[in-house]
Amino acid sequence: MLKKIMAVILSLFITASLLSACAGNNADKATGSDNGSTADQNGKIKVVTTVFPLYDWVREVARDDADLSVDLLLDNGVDLHSYQPTAKDIMDISDCDLFVYVGGESDKWVEDVLKQANNKKMIVLDLMEILGDKAKVEELKEGMQEHEHEEGEEEHEDEPEYDEHVWLSLKNAVTFTEKIAEALGKVDTQHAGSFSENAAAYTEKLSALDKAYQQAVDDAKVKTLLFGDRFPFRYLTDDYGLDYYAAFVGCSAETEASFETVTFLSGKVDELGLKSIMQIETSDGSIAQTIRDNTKTKDQQILTLNSLQSSTAEDIKSGTTYLGVMTENLEVLKKAL
């Protein structure tokens, strides 16, 4: 019920935001050029993305070969699952040439924004839609704490809930980068060749890192990861044949683990002889530490894998990249395995 009410409020908010700025935006919007570009009056191609990996892929494809502006909506560390667009976000999407977003339950708000967008020639890339039947359903593993449904959600509990962390597969990243290059080439046909070449060079790096991950797993004695945290790495572990246990599913909003969950996970650490307990970058470490305190040896190292859900504008300024973070994650994975 709460989600339905929020959807109605958001729809009204979007309508009001668009109407209040409609006249000005229509007057400012350029009609496009002969090369197929729908660039604004300043000559820039405008791209809007939701989460950081998408933003970084666009940058890698575009490089310096086009006059292009790329906006990242979630640039202040806000989690994808709790994000709500501002009036500025809505207007930025409404007038952009290319919009790239994850899709899935957390991005349901996008539907209303796109219906009322000013730029009817906008190209939209929905990554979950691109994956199609390769998109993975959230998995409730043994010992994992079940999601507590909000009032009114029970009627939809039989509907599959898909794992939205599609960027944590390097194989997916190759597919998405190629799709972004195709889309940019349609928006700016003059630079389509450059976009294609840049994408090819970048996907070669992604594929090389993918092979390094597989080699690390092949060489490892341990094939199981245990998370005292949410688990957004389903796409990554499936890519390389790893098993896992975790306190919560990847899209969970839970922050406290039950006694039963902690007991089960501590027992698994002992049973499998694991030397590491994992957490993600937004964790305060309390659950992982509690799990360790309840093992027999109490000497496991607590390691952090970066799920790329909380990257900020400051991180970007300091040089953070998707490829860089995934390379760092590989080194952490080697320690864990």
C-alpha positions as CSV (number, residue, x, y, z in Angstrom):
1,M,0.0,0.0,0.0
2,L,2.8,2.4,0.9
3,K,4.5,1.8,-2.4
4,K,1.3,2.5,-4.3
5,I,0.7,5.7,-2.5
6,M,4.3,6.8,-3.2
7,A,3.8,6.0,-6.9
8,V,0.7,8.2,-7.0
9,I,2.5,11.1,-5.2
10,L,5.5,10.7,-7.5
11,S,3.3,10.8,-10.6
12,L,1.6,14.0,-9.5
13,F,5.0,15.5,-8.7
14,I,6.4,14.6,-12.1
15,T,3.4,16.2,-13.9
16,A,3.7,19.4,-11.9
17,S,7.4,19.6,-12.5
18,L,7.1,19.1,-16.2
19,L,4.2,21.5,-16.6
20,S,6.0,24.3,-14.7
21,A,9.1,24.1,-17.0
22,C,7.5,22.9,-20.2
23,A,7.3,26.2,-22.1
24,G,10.9,27.2,-21.3
25,N,12.3,23.8,-22.2
26,N,10.4,23.6,-25.5
27,A,11.7,27.0,-26.4
28,D,15.3,26.1,-25.6
29,K,15.4,22.7,-27.2
30,A,17.2,22.6,-30.5
31,T,15.7,20.8,-33.5
32,G,18.8,18.7,-34.2
33,S,21.4,18.6,-37.0
34,D,21.9,16.9,-40.3
35,N,24.2,14.3,-38.8
36,G,21.4,12.7,-36.8
37,S,22.3,14.4,-33.5
38,T,19.6,15.8,-31.2
39,A,22.1,18.0,-29.4
40,D,21.0,20.9,-27.3
41,Q,21.4,24.6,-28.4
42,N,25.0,24.5,-27.1
43,G,25.8,21.6,-29.4
44,K,26.2,19.1,-26.6
45,I,24.8,15.6,-26.7
46,K,23.0,15.1,-23.3
47,V,23.2,11.7,-21.6
48,V,21.7,10.9,-18.2
49,T,22.5,7.7,-16.2
50,T,21.3,6.5,-12.8
51,V,24.2,4.6,-11.1
52,F,27.9,5.0,-11.4
53,P,28.9,2.0,-13.6
54,L,26.5,3.1,-16.3
55,Y,28.0,6.6,-16.1
56,D,31.5,5.3,-16.4
57,W,30.7,3.1,-19.4
58,V,29.3,6.1,-21.3
59,R,32.5,8.0,-20.5
60,E,34.6,5.2,-21.8
61,V,32.7,4.9,-25.0
62,A,32.5,8.6,-25.7
63,R,36.0,9.6,-24.6
64,D,36.9,12.9,-26.1
65,D,35.4,12.1,-29.5
66,A,32.2,14.0,-29.1
67,D,30.9,17.1,-27.4
68,L,28.9,15.3,-24.8
69,S,27.6,15.9,-21.3
70,V,27.0,12.9,-19.0
71,D,24.9,13.3,-15.8
72,L,25.0,10.9,-12.9
73,L,21.8,11.0,-10.9
74,L,22.9,8.9,-7.9
75,D,26.1,10.9,-7.2
76,N,25.8,11.4,-3.4
77,G,26.1,7.8,-2.2
78,V,22.3,7.2,-2.1
79,D,21.4,3.5,-2.6
80,L,19.5,2.6,-5.8
81,H,16.8,0.9,-3.8
82,S,15.9,4.0,-1.8
83,Y,16.4,6.7,-4.4
84,Q,13.7,9.1,-5.3
85,P,14.2,11.6,-8.2
86,T,14.2,15.4,-7.5
87,A,12.5,17.9,-9.8
88,K,15.9,18.7,-11.4
89,D,16.5,14.9,-12.0
90,I,13.1,14.6,-13.7
91,M,13.8,17.6,-16.0
92,D,17.3,16.4,-16.8
93,I,15.8,13.1,-18.0
94,S,12.9,14.7,-19.8
95,D,15.3,16.7,-22.1
96,C,18.2,14.3,-22.6
97,D,19.2,12.5,-25.8
98,L,20.1,9.2,-24.2
99,F,18.9,7.8,-20.8
100,V,20.5,4.7,-19.4
101,Y,19.1,3.1,-16.3
102,V,19.1,-0.3,-14.6
103,G,15.4,-1.2,-14.7
104,G,13.7,-3.5,-12.2
105,E,11.6,-2.8,-9.1
106,S,13.7,0.1,-7.8
107,D,13.3,2.0,-11.1
108,K,9.5,1.8,-11.4
109,W,9.4,5.6,-11.1
110,V,11.1,5.9,-14.6
111,E,7.9,4.8,-16.4
112,D,6.0,7.9,-15.4
113,V,9.0,10.2,-16.2
114,L,9.4,8.8,-19.7
115,K,5.7,9.0,-20.5
116,Q,5.8,12.8,-20.0
117,A,9.3,13.5,-21.4
118,N,9.7,16.5,-23.6
119,N,12.2,14.9,-26.0
120,K,10.2,12.3,-27.8
121,K,13.3,11.2,-29.8
122,M,15.1,10.2,-26.7
123,I,16.8,6.8,-26.8
124,V,16.3,4.7,-23.7
125,L,18.4,1.8,-22.5
126,D,16.9,-0.4,-19.8
127,L,19.6,-2.9,-18.7
128,M,17.3,-5.4,-17.2
129,E,15.4,-5.4,-20.5
130,I,18.6,-5.9,-22.5
131,L,19.4,-8.9,-20.3
132,G,16.0,-10.5,-20.9
133,D,15.8,-14.0,-19.7
134,K,19.4,-13.8,-18.4
135,A,18.3,-11.5,-15.6
136,K,18.5,-13.4,-12.3
137,V,15.7,-13.7,-9.8
138,E,16.6,-12.9,-6.1
139,E,17.6,-16.2,-4.4
140,L,16.6,-17.0,-0.9
141,K,19.4,-19.2,0.2
142,E,19.5,-21.5,3.3
143,G,20.0,-19.5,6.4
144,M,19.2,-16.2,4.7
145,Q,16.8,-13.8,6.6
146,E,13.5,-13.4,4.8
147,H,12.4,-9.9,3.7
148,E,9.7,-8.4,5.9
149,H,6.8,-7.4,3.7
150,E,5.2,-4.0,4.0
151,E,1.5,-3.8,4.5
152,G,-0.2,-4.7,1.2
153,E,2.8,-6.4,-0.3
154,E,1.7,-9.9,0.5
155,E,-0.6,-10.0,-2.6
156,H,2.4,-9.6,-4.8
157,E,4.8,-12.0,-3.0
158,D,4.4,-14.7,-5.7
159,E,5.8,-12.3,-8.3
160,P,9.5,-12.8,-9.0
161,E,11.9,-10.1,-7.6
162,Y,14.8,-9.7,-9.9
163,D,18.4,-9.0,-8.8
164,E,19.1,-5.5,-10.0
165,H,22.9,-5.5,-9.5
166,V,23.5,-6.4,-13.2
167,W,26.7,-4.3,-13.4
168,L,28.6,-6.7,-11.1
169,S,29.1,-9.1,-14.0
170,L,32.0,-8.3,-16.3
171,K,30.3,-10.3,-19.0
172,N,27.2,-8.1,-18.6
173,A,29.4,-5.0,-18.7
174,V,30.7,-6.1,-22.2
175,T,27.1,-6.4,-23.5
176,F,26.0,-3.1,-22.0
177,T,29.0,-1.2,-23.3
178,E,28.3,-2.4,-26.8
179,K,24.7,-1.3,-26.5
180,I,25.7,2.1,-25.2
181,A,28.1,2.5,-28.2
182,E,25.2,1.6,-30.6
183,A,22.9,4.1,-28.9
184,L,25.4,6.9,-28.9
185,G,26.1,6.2,-32.6
186,K,22.4,6.7,-33.4
187,V,22.3,10.0,-31.4
188,D,25.5,11.3,-33.0
189,T,26.1,9.5,-36.3
190,Q,29.1,11.6,-37.1
191,H,31.1,9.9,-34.3
192,A,29.6,6.5,-34.5
193,G,32.8,4.9,-35.7
194,S,34.8,6.4,-32.9
195,F,32.2,5.2,-30.3
196,S,32.5,1.7,-31.8
197,E,36.3,1.7,-31.6
198,N,36.3,3.0,-28.1
199,A,33.8,0.4,-27.0
200,A,35.9,-2.4,-28.6
201,A,39.1,-1.2,-26.8
202,Y,37.3,-1.0,-23.5
203,T,35.5,-4.4,-23.8
204,E,38.8,-5.9,-24.5
205,K,40.0,-4.7,-21.0
206,L,36.8,-6.0,-19.5
207,S,37.2,-9.4,-21.1
208,A,40.8,-9.6,-19.9
209,L,39.7,-8.9,-16.3
210,D,36.9,-11.5,-16.7
211,K,39.6,-14.1,-17.6
212,A,41.6,-13.0,-14.6
213,Y,38.6,-13.6,-12.3
214,Q,38.1,-17.0,-13.7
215,Q,41.7,-18.0,-13.3
216,A,41.7,-16.8,-9.7
217,V,38.6,-19.0,-9.0
218,D,40.1,-22.0,-10.9
219,D,43.3,-21.7,-8.8
220,A,41.5,-21.3,-5.5
221,K,40.9,-24.1,-2.9
222,V,37.9,-22.4,-1.4
223,K,34.8,-22.0,-3.7
224,T,32.4,-20.4,-1.2
225,L,31.9,-16.8,0.0
226,L,30.0,-16.0,3.2
227,F,28.6,-12.5,3.6
228,G,27.6,-11.0,7.0
229,D,25.6,-8.5,5.0
230,R,23.4,-8.0,2.0
231,F,24.5,-10.1,-1.1
232,P,24.5,-8.1,-4.3
233,F,27.1,-10.3,-6.0
234,R,24.8,-13.0,-7.5
235,Y,25.8,-12.2,-11.1
236,L,29.5,-12.3,-10.2
237,T,29.4,-15.6,-8.3
238,D,27.3,-17.3,-11.0
239,D,29.8,-16.2,-13.7
240,Y,32.6,-18.1,-12.0
241,G,30.8,-21.0,-10.4
242,L,31.2,-19.8,-6.8
243,D,28.7,-20.7,-4.0
244,Y,27.7,-18.3,-1.3
245,Y,25.8,-17.7,2.0
246,A,24.6,-14.4,3.2
247,A,22.5,-12.7,5.9
248,F,20.2,-11.0,3.4
249,V,19.3,-10.9,-0.3
250,G,20.9,-8.1,-2.4
251,C,17.9,-5.8,-2.5
252,S,17.0,-6.2,1.2
253,A,16.6,-3.1,3.4
254,E,17.3,-5.1,6.6
255,T,20.1,-3.9,8.8
256,E,19.9,-6.3,11.8
257,A,20.4,-10.0,11.5
258,S,18.4,-12.4,13.7
259,F,19.9,-14.8,16.2
260,E,19.0,-17.7,13.9
261,T,20.8,-16.0,10.9
262,V,23.9,-15.3,12.9
263,T,24.0,-18.8,14.4
264,F,23.6,-20.4,11.0
265,L,26.3,-18.3,9.3
266,S,28.7,-18.8,12.2
267,G,28.1,-22.5,11.9
268,K,28.8,-22.4,8.2
269,V,32.1,-20.7,8.7
270,D,33.1,-23.5,11.1
271,E,31.8,-26.2,8.9
272,L,33.5,-25.0,5.8
273,G,36.7,-23.9,7.5
274,L,36.4,-20.4,6.0
275,K,39.1,-17.9,6.8
276,S,37.2,-14.9,5.7
277,I,33.8,-13.2,6.3
278,M,32.7,-10.8,3.6
279,Q,30.8,-7.5,3.8
280,I,30.0,-4.7,1.3
281,E,31.3,-1.2,1.3
282,T,28.3,0.4,3.0
283,S,28.4,-1.9,6.0
284,D,29.3,-0.8,9.5
285,G,30.8,-4.2,10.1
286,S,28.6,-5.2,13.0
287,I,27.0,-8.3,11.6
288,A,30.3,-9.7,10.2
289,Q,31.9,-9.1,13.5
290,T,29.1,-10.8,15.4
291,I,29.3,-13.8,13.1
292,R,33.1,-14.0,13.7
293,D,32.6,-13.7,17.5
294,N,30.3,-16.8,17.4
295,T,32.7,-19.0,15.5
296,K,35.0,-21.5,17.2
297,T,38.3,-19.8,16.3
298,K,37.1,-16.2,16.2
299,D,40.1,-15.3,13.9
300,Q,38.6,-14.9,10.5
301,Q,39.6,-11.8,8.5
302,I,36.7,-9.5,7.5
303,L,37.0,-8.4,3.9
304,T,35.1,-5.8,1.9
305,L,33.9,-6.2,-1.7
306,N,32.8,-2.9,-3.3
307,S,29.3,-3.3,-4.9
308,L,29.6,0.1,-6.7
309,Q,26.3,1.2,-5.2
310,S,27.6,4.2,-3.3
311,S,30.0,6.0,-5.6
312,T,29.9,9.7,-5.2
313,A,30.9,12.8,-7.2
314,E,33.9,13.1,-5.0
315,D,34.9,9.5,-5.9
316,I,34.7,10.4,-9.6
317,K,36.9,13.5,-9.1
318,S,39.5,11.4,-7.3
319,G,39.7,9.1,-10.3
320,T,37.4,6.1,-9.4
321,T,36.5,4.0,-12.4
322,Y,34.4,0.8,-12.8
323,L,37.4,-1.1,-14.1
324,G,39.5,0.1,-11.2
325,V,37.0,-1.0,-8.6
326,M,36.5,-4.4,-10.2
327,T,40.2,-4.9,-10.3
328,E,40.5,-4.1,-6.6
329,N,37.6,-6.5,-6.0
330,L,39.6,-9.2,-7.7
331,E,42.5,-8.8,-5.2
332,V,40.0,-9.0,-2.3
333,L,38.4,-12.1,-3.9
334,K,41.8,-13.8,-4.1
335,K,42.3,-13.2,-0.4
336,A,38.9,-14.6,0.4
337,L,39.4,-17.7,-1.6
